[in-house]
Each structure stands twice: as structure tokens, then as C-alpha cells.
Amino acid sequence: MINKHKDCYNEKNGLANMPIEYVGKFYNIHTYPCDMLSGPCVCGAWHNQEEWPDWLQLEVFGFVSDKDNSIKRKEQEE
């Protein structure tokens, strides 16, 4: 659903937090789950929109980034 979580994205500063129902589904190298889609994350990385699956970008940002990125994060299997 496009913009399902539009409240997670701040267009003024470009930061976007992870929707609460997805916290714990994406991890970087760290043991802490990612809590940001764009900006400084608790996992220690600085994330950018284009790293995330297209469906998640649509839900939060309302569009899919056109920036080229060879790495797309995958949801962790439970």
C-alpha cells in the first residue's frame, strides 16, 4: 500500500524511521534490529532509502528511489 506509513518519513530532513511492525525483521551486521530506513540507525549504519525492498519504500516514502544500489536488504526469516 502506497504511503501506508507516511508518518514515519519526515520530508523536511529526509529521515525515516522503521514502522514498528517491521522492527526486528531487518538487521545489519549488528545484533540490534534496524530502526531507521533513512538516517542514523541503532545498528551502527547510516541507511539510505534505496537499500530497502521496493514494497517498504512505497509504504514509507510513497515512491521507490531511482538511485542505483546493488544491495537490497532482505527481511530476516523467523
C-alpha positions as a Markdown table, in Angstrom:
| # | Residue | x | y | z |
|---|---|---|---|---|
| 1 | Met | 0.0 | 0.0 | 0.0 |
| 2 | Ile | 1.5 | 3.3 | -1.0 |
| 3 | Asn | 2.2 | 5.7 | 1.9 |
| 4 | Lys | 0.7 | 3.3 | 4.5 |
| 5 | His | 3.4 | 4.6 | 6.9 |
| 6 | Lys | 3.8 | 8.1 | 5.7 |
| 7 | Asp | 4.0 | 9.3 | 9.3 |
| 8 | Cys | 7.4 | 7.5 | 9.5 |
| 9 | Tyr | 9.0 | 9.8 | 6.9 |
| 10 | Asn | 10.0 | 13.4 | 7.5 |
| 11 | Glu | 10.2 | 15.1 | 4.2 |
| 12 | Lys | 11.9 | 18.2 | 5.7 |
| 13 | Asn | 15.0 | 16.4 | 6.9 |
| 14 | Gly | 14.9 | 13.2 | 4.9 |
| 15 | Leu | 14.9 | 10.9 | 7.9 |
| 16 | Ala | 12.6 | 7.9 | 8.1 |
| 17 | Asn | 12.1 | 5.5 | 11.0 |
| 18 | Met | 11.2 | 1.8 | 10.6 |
| 19 | Pro | 7.5 | 1.2 | 11.0 |
| 20 | Ile | 7.0 | -0.5 | 14.4 |
| 21 | Glu | 5.6 | -3.7 | 12.9 |
| 22 | Tyr | 8.8 | -4.2 | 11.0 |
| 23 | Val | 11.3 | -3.6 | 13.8 |
| 24 | Gly | 13.1 | -6.9 | 14.3 |
| 25 | Lys | 12.7 | -8.1 | 10.7 |
| 26 | Phe | 15.8 | -6.3 | 9.3 |
| 27 | Tyr | 19.3 | -6.5 | 10.7 |
| 28 | Asn | 22.7 | -5.2 | 9.6 |
| 29 | Ile | 25.8 | -6.9 | 10.8 |
| 30 | His | 25.0 | -5.9 | 14.4 |
| 31 | Thr | 22.7 | -7.8 | 16.8 |
| 32 | Tyr | 20.4 | -4.8 | 17.1 |
| 33 | Pro | 17.5 | -4.6 | 14.7 |
| 34 | Cys | 17.4 | -1.7 | 12.2 |
| 35 | Asp | 15.2 | 1.1 | 13.5 |
| 36 | Met | 15.8 | 3.6 | 10.7 |
| 37 | Leu | 15.2 | 3.4 | 6.9 |
| 38 | Ser | 17.0 | 6.7 | 6.2 |
| 39 | Gly | 19.5 | 8.2 | 8.6 |
| 40 | Pro | 21.5 | 7.0 | 11.6 |
| 41 | Cys | 20.4 | 3.6 | 12.8 |
| 42 | Val | 20.9 | 1.8 | 16.1 |
| 43 | Cys | 22.7 | -1.0 | 14.2 |
| 44 | Gly | 25.5 | 1.5 | 13.6 |
| 45 | Ala | 24.9 | 2.2 | 9.9 |
| 46 | Trp | 23.6 | 5.3 | 8.2 |
| 47 | His | 20.9 | 4.0 | 5.9 |
| 48 | Asn | 19.6 | 5.3 | 2.6 |
| 49 | Gln | 16.2 | 4.8 | 1.1 |
| 50 | Glu | 17.4 | 2.7 | -1.9 |
| 51 | Glu | 18.8 | 0.0 | 0.4 |
| 52 | Trp | 15.3 | -1.2 | 1.3 |
| 53 | Pro | 12.9 | -3.5 | -0.6 |
| 54 | Asp | 10.6 | -1.7 | -3.1 |
| 55 | Trp | 7.5 | -2.6 | -1.1 |
| 56 | Leu | 8.8 | -1.0 | 2.1 |
| 57 | Gln | 9.9 | 2.1 | 0.2 |
| 58 | Leu | 6.4 | 2.5 | -1.2 |
| 59 | Glu | 4.8 | 2.1 | 2.2 |
| 60 | Val | 7.0 | 4.7 | 3.9 |
| 61 | Phe | 8.3 | 7.1 | 1.3 |
| 62 | Gly | 5.4 | 6.8 | -1.2 |
| 63 | Phe | 7.8 | 6.1 | -4.1 |
| 64 | Val | 10.8 | 3.8 | -5.0 |
| 65 | Ser | 14.2 | 5.5 | -5.2 |
| 66 | Asp | 15.7 | 5.7 | -8.7 |
| 67 | Lys | 19.2 | 5.6 | -7.3 |
| 68 | Asp | 21.2 | 2.5 | -8.3 |
| 69 | Asn | 22.0 | 0.2 | -5.4 |
| 70 | Ser | 23.3 | -3.3 | -5.8 |
| 71 | Ile | 22.4 | -4.2 | -2.2 |
| 72 | Lys | 18.7 | -4.6 | -1.2 |
| 73 | Arg | 18.1 | -5.6 | 2.4 |
| 74 | Lys | 16.1 | -8.7 | 2.9 |
| 75 | Glu | 13.6 | -9.4 | 5.6 |
| 76 | Gln | 15.0 | -11.9 | 8.1 |
| 77 | Glu | 13.3 | -15.2 | 8.2 |
| 78 | Glu | 11.7 | -16.1 | 11.6 |
